[in-house]
Amino acid sequence: IFVMTSLWEGLPRSAVEALVSGVVVVAYNTDGLGDIIMSDYNGYLVNIKDVSALSQYVIELLNNKTKLDRLKNNAKKTIDKTFDIDYMVKQQEDLYCSVVNLKLE
């Protein structure tokens, strides 16, 4: 179980890497995480600073191996190639090149 208590994020690579590794994410509902964490599918999001809810989900998962295993399996299925770091860098590179080429013409 990966617990993330950041109060602000864009799209945290650590959460992406956790999912790719088949690790369930329990985190504060900060920007970006809502795009990849689906409650009771691959993890849980709770209101920012709600430590009680955060800990309740962790305890629930630790006490329910069947649920934890289901969410772990779903976590592996969540991230596709669009979140791959090499793919993302290539997309940015292509965008920059297209902007430079437009300006040169």
JOLIN-V25699 format. One line per field, one symbol per residue. ss: DSSP state (H for helix, E for strand, L for the rest). psi: psi as a letter, one per 40 degrees, with the letter a starting at -180 (. if undefined). burial: 1 if it has 9 or more other ideal C-beta (glycine too) atoms within 8 Angstrom, else 0. Layout:
ss->???
psi->???
burial->???
This chain:
ss->LEEELLLLLLLLHHHHHHHHLLLLEEEELLLLHHHLLLELLLEEEELLLLHHHHHHHHHHHHHLHHHHHHHHHHHHHHLLHHHLHHHHHHHHHHHHHHHHHHHHL
psi->hhhhfiehicghddddddddefhhhhiigihddeedhhhedeaihiihegddddddddddddegddddddddddddedhadeehdddddddddddddddddddd.
burial->110101001011001101110011111111011001100001111100010011001101100000110011111101000010001100000000000000000
